[in-house]
Amino acid sequence: RGGFGITYKARDQSTDEIVAIKEYFPEFAARRCDDGSVAARDGQEDIFAKYQQAFRDEAEALSGFDHPNIVEVFELGEHEGSLFIAMELIDGIPLSRVLRRFRSDSMLIPVNVALDIAAQTCRGLSYAHNVENRYGKHAPVVHRDLKPSNIMVTTRGVAKILDFGLARTDNSEMATTGSGLAKGTPLYMSPEHLEGVRPYPPQADIFSFGVILYELATGKLLFGAGSIPEIIGRVQWQDLKKARTEADQAIPGLGEVLDECLARPIERRWSDAHEGARLLESMARQARQMTSTEDFVQRFQEGRYARSAGKAAKPRSKGSFGGSSDSASKQPDSKEQTLSYAAIPGQEDFDEAYYRGRRRRRTLLMASLLLAAATLIGGVAG
């Protein structure tokens, strides 16, 4: 249950299939009547009607989606004044839960798994950003609230984006917890989203994806802070050079990817998330296959991960970018914390220096190629 709606597990009587039913119930504008029906709060009638129509429009658009990395929507319906959608019930775990657990245990997600989840997410984004309407006209659907809790990873290792396009009608984006700490969504907003740019460009989702990608690689919140104004300031002005370096230390070459995702000028970001999917899939193939994403999810659910007893990754300060949870993003103290890759049963002696060595070898190779090119040019000129 959230501020936007309530989700139930149900059985489709016609197909006997187990599905998820999401009831549209924006608490800021709706109330539950004694008979169980839903009605607008006093003085919120216009807002409630507007948001209901937006919900219908978005759900109808999503019902035509057919992509493995986006949750499937079966039906839009209405019952006793309450709108609902019937959708695919996912057997898996939210990415936010994985990140939170690994962060609390000072562990990093296996490199190839992190890259695979990221690449699949890009595939889903690219599909939504390139859909056409019934008239064959390009009509991109922008998520507007991409964050780890809106990405599920199934027990078969498939990443699926949830609430695609529906999140824009949720006015809780700037909500805070009872302690005054910022809730999750602002941490993943793009600068133009915070500035109120309309309509939302697809590149807004790409920026949000970049924030998630950094967290997948390093285990840390990129814009973690203790208040909403601080988060907004970090999203708009924080120097990202350190983040780029940290990402490269975790996964060689990832810093260049983040440069394109997190560029503040919209025109410098990928024009299509498909570009990111290809890059990340290539990197995943080159990474050491520690475990498959499917096995990773199953082992995670079974609680079979433990902190590596082998060499730890290079210590990284959490004082500038770190955080301790998704819902409470209070800035932690500045002490150093050592992160290590999750130990997979039977692979506790995993050599993390492998990934550091790859980066050094790549640098030497590039230097050799440049030297050879310079020699060739010099010979031609002579």
VENURNOR-V751879 format. One record per residue. RES is the residue in three letters. PSI is psi in degrees with one decimal (999 if undefined). D_LAST is the distance of its C-alpha to the last C-alpha in whole Angstrom. Layout:
RES_PSI_D_LAST + RES_PSI_D_LAST
This chain:
ARG_138.2_73 + GLY_-176.9_71 + GLY_-15.2_72 + PHE_-29.7_71 + GLY_-179.8_73 + ILE_132.3_74 + THR_133.7_73 + TYR_152.9_76 + LYS_130.0_76 + ALA_169.6_78 + ARG_128.0_78 + ASP_114.2_78 + GLN_-24.7_81 + SER_-33.0_80 + THR_-9.7_77 + ASP_20.2_79 + GLU_140.9_75 + ILE_127.3_75 + VAL_172.0_73 + ALA_134.0_72 + ILE_119.5_74 + LYS_114.8_72 + GLU_131.3_75 + TYR_112.4_74 + PHE_80.1_76 + PRO_109.3_74 + GLU_-24.6_76 + PHE_-18.4_75 + ALA_-5.7_77 + ALA_159.5_79 + ARG_154.5_82 + ARG_123.8_84 + CYS_167.6_88 + ASP_-31.7_91 + ASP_4.8_91 + GLY_-9.1_87 + SER_168.7_86 + VAL_134.8_83 + ALA_164.6_83 + ALA_146.4_82 + ARG_155.9_82 + ASP_129.5_85 + GLY_-3.8_82 + GLN_15.7_79 + GLU_-46.7_80 + ASP_-43.5_78 + ILE_-43.0_75 + PHE_-44.2_76 + ALA_-40.6_76 + LYS_-43.8_73 + TYR_-32.3_72 + GLN_-44.5_74 + GLN_-40.1_72 + ALA_-39.4_69 + PHE_-43.6_69 + ARG_-47.7_71 + ASP_-46.4_67 + GLU_-40.5_65 + ALA_-37.4_67 + GLU_-38.9_67 + ALA_-42.5_63 + LEU_-27.3_63 + SER_-19.0_65 + GLY_-3.1_63 + PHE_141.5_60 + ASP_85.0_59 + HIS_137.0_57 + PRO_-20.3_57 + ASN_14.8_56 + ILE_132.9_58 + VAL_136.9_62 + GLU_132.2_64 + VAL_126.8_66 + PHE_-39.7_69 + GLU_146.1_72 + LEU_129.8_73 + GLY_175.3_76 + GLU_135.8_79 + HIS_118.9_82 + GLU_45.3_85 + GLY_-0.9_83 + SER_126.3_80 + LEU_147.2_76 + PHE_159.7_75 + ILE_140.6_72 + ALA_127.6_72 + MET_170.6_69 + GLU_131.9_67 + LEU_121.9_69 + ILE_127.8_66 + ASP_97.3_66 + GLY_-156.2_64 + ILE_145.5_63 + PRO_141.1_62 + LEU_-32.4_58 + SER_-36.1_60 + ARG_-40.5_62 + VAL_-49.2_59 + LEU_-41.1_57 + ARG_-43.7_60 + ARG_-47.0_61 + PHE_-36.3_58 + ARG_-42.4_58 + SER_-27.8_61 + ASP_6.7_61 + SER_45.0_57 + MET_160.2_55 + LEU_143.8_52 + ILE_139.7_52 + PRO_137.7_50 + VAL_-50.2_47 + ASN_-29.9_47 + VAL_-45.0_50 + ALA_-43.8_49 + LEU_-37.2_46 + ASP_-45.8_48 + ILE_-42.7_51 + ALA_-43.9_48 + ALA_-41.6_47 + GLN_-38.8_50 + THR_-41.1_51 + CYS_-38.8_48 + ARG_-44.2_49 + GLY_-42.2_52 + LEU_-45.1_51 + SER_-41.5_49 + TYR_-49.3_52 + ALA_-35.7_54 + HIS_-10.3_51 + ASN_16.8_51 + VAL_158.9_55 + GLU_150.4_56 + ASN_-174.2_60 + ARG_-17.3_62 + TYR_7.2_61 + GLY_13.8_58 + LYS_139.7_56 + HIS_120.8_54 + ALA_74.8_56 + PRO_140.5_54 + VAL_119.0_57 + VAL_132.3_55 + HIS_-50.2_57 + ARG_-11.0_57 + ASP_44.9_58 + LEU_126.2_56 + LYS_165.8_57 + PRO_-33.7_57 + SER_-12.8_61 + ASN_15.6_60 + ILE_120.2_58 + MET_145.3_60 + VAL_117.6_59 + THR_168.1_61 + THR_-11.0_62 + ARG_5.6_60 + GLY_21.4_57 + VAL_126.4_57 + ALA_132.3_56 + LYS_132.2_58 + ILE_131.8_58 + LEU_165.4_61 + ASP_39.9_63 + PHE_114.6_60 + GLY_-12.7_61 + LEU_-22.6_64 + ALA_-18.3_63 + ARG_-20.4_63 + THR_2.4_66 + ASP_114.2_67 + ASN_13.9_68 + SER_13.0_68 + GLU_-30.5_64 + MET_24.7_65 + ALA_159.3_68 + THR_162.8_68 + THR_173.2_70 + GLY_-26.1_73 + SER_0.7_72 + GLY_5.4_69 + LEU_149.0_66 + ALA_139.1_64 + LYS_175.8_64 + GLY_-44.4_61 + THR_-47.2_60 + PRO_-23.9_59 + LEU_-22.6_56 + TYR_8.5_54 + MET_150.7_55 + SER_159.3_52 + PRO_-41.2_51 + GLU_-29.1_52 + HIS_-45.3_55 + LEU_-30.6_57 + GLU_-4.5_56 + GLY_24.0_58 + VAL_132.2_55 + ARG_142.4_57 + PRO_162.9_56 + TYR_125.3_55 + PRO_153.7_51 + PRO_-28.8_50 + GLN_-16.6_47 + ALA_-39.1_50 + ASP_-35.3_51 + ILE_-37.7_47 + PHE_-46.7_48 + SER_-40.2_51 + PHE_-41.0_49 + GLY_-38.1_46 + VAL_-41.8_49 + ILE_-41.0_51 + LEU_-42.5_48 + TYR_-42.7_47 + GLU_-38.3_51 + LEU_-39.7_50 + ALA_-40.8_47 + THR_-16.8_49 + GLY_6.9_52 + LYS_153.9_53 + LEU_127.4_54 + LEU_-43.8_51 + PHE_29.6_53 + GLY_132.9_56 + ALA_173.6_58 + GLY_-3.6_62 + SER_160.4_63 + ILE_-46.1_62 + PRO_-38.5_61 + GLU_-42.6_58 + ILE_-45.8_57 + ILE_-44.3_56 + GLY_-41.2_55 + ARG_-43.4_52 + VAL_-39.7_51 + GLN_-31.1_51 + TRP_-8.7_49 + GLN_133.1_48 + ASP_127.4_45 + LEU_11.5_43 + LYS_-41.6_41 + LYS_-39.3_43 + ALA_-40.5_44 + ARG_-44.6_40 + THR_-44.2_40 + GLU_-40.4_43 + ALA_-40.2_43 + ASP_-34.8_39 + GLN_-36.0_41 + ALA_-46.1_44 + ILE_106.8_41 + PRO_129.6_38 + GLY_-11.2_36 + LEU_-24.5_39 + GLY_-39.0_38 + GLU_-37.0_36 + VAL_-44.2_39 + LEU_-33.5_41 + ASP_-40.4_39 + GLU_-33.1_39 + CYS_-42.3_43 + LEU_10.9_44 + ALA_129.0_42 + ARG_-38.3_44 + PRO_124.4_43 + ILE_-39.7_44 + GLU_-13.5_41 + ARG_-7.7_39 + ARG_168.2_41 + TRP_139.6_41 + SER_-20.8_42 + ASP_132.1_44 + ALA_-13.7_45 + HIS_-32.9_44 + GLU_-44.5_40 + GLY_-39.1_42 + ALA_-43.8_44 + ARG_-43.8_41 + LEU_-47.9_39 + LEU_-35.8_42 + GLU_-39.7_43 + SER_-43.6_39 + MET_-37.7_40 + ALA_-37.4_43 + ARG_-32.3_42 + GLN_-20.5_40 + ALA_153.3_42 + ARG_130.4_45 + GLN_85.7_48 + MET_-39.2_50 + THR_159.9_53 + SER_159.9_53 + THR_-37.0_54 + GLU_-48.8_58 + ASP_-37.7_58 + PHE_-47.4_57 + VAL_-44.6_60 + GLN_-42.8_63 + ARG_-37.0_62 + PHE_-45.2_62 + GLN_-31.3_65 + GLU_-4.5_67 + GLY_34.5_66 + ARG_7.8_64 + TYR_143.0_61 + ALA_157.3_61 + ARG_137.3_59 + SER_137.6_56 + ALA_-5.2_58 + GLY_-156.6_54 + LYS_140.1_51 + ALA_158.6_51 + ALA_165.5_48 + LYS_132.6_47 + PRO_140.7_50 + ARG_133.6_49 + SER_134.8_51 + LYS_7.3_54 + GLY_-24.6_54 + SER_-38.0_52 + PHE_-8.2_52 + GLY_174.8_54 + GLY_166.6_58 + SER_-11.4_60 + SER_169.4_62 + ASP_-35.1_61 + SER_-27.4_64 + ALA_103.7_64 + SER_36.0_61 + LYS_137.8_62 + GLN_125.1_59 + PRO_177.0_60 + ASP_175.2_60 + SER_11.3_57 + LYS_152.4_57 + GLU_144.3_54 + GLN_130.7_55 + THR_127.5_53 + LEU_143.1_53 + SER_158.0_52 + TYR_146.5_52 + ALA_134.9_55 + ALA_126.9_56 + ILE_132.7_57 + PRO_125.1_60 + GLY_-8.3_59 + GLN_32.1_55 + GLU_-19.6_56 + ASP_22.0_54 + PHE_131.2_51 + ASP_100.6_48 + GLU_-18.8_47 + ALA_-14.7_44 + TYR_-45.6_42 + TYR_-32.7_41 + ARG_-39.0_40 + GLY_-35.9_38 + ARG_-39.9_36 + ARG_-41.3_35 + ARG_-42.2_33 + ARG_-38.3_32 + ARG_-39.5_30 + THR_-43.2_29 + LEU_-39.9_27 + LEU_-43.8_26 + MET_-39.7_24 + ALA_-40.6_22 + SER_-41.0_21 + LEU_-41.5_20 + LEU_-41.1_18 + LEU_-41.6_16 + ALA_-41.4_15 + ALA_-41.5_14 + ALA_-41.4_12 + THR_-41.7_10 + LEU_-43.4_10 + ILE_-40.8_9 + GLY_-38.8_6 + GLY_-40.1_5 + VAL_-42.4_5 + ALA_-34.9_4 + GLY_999_0
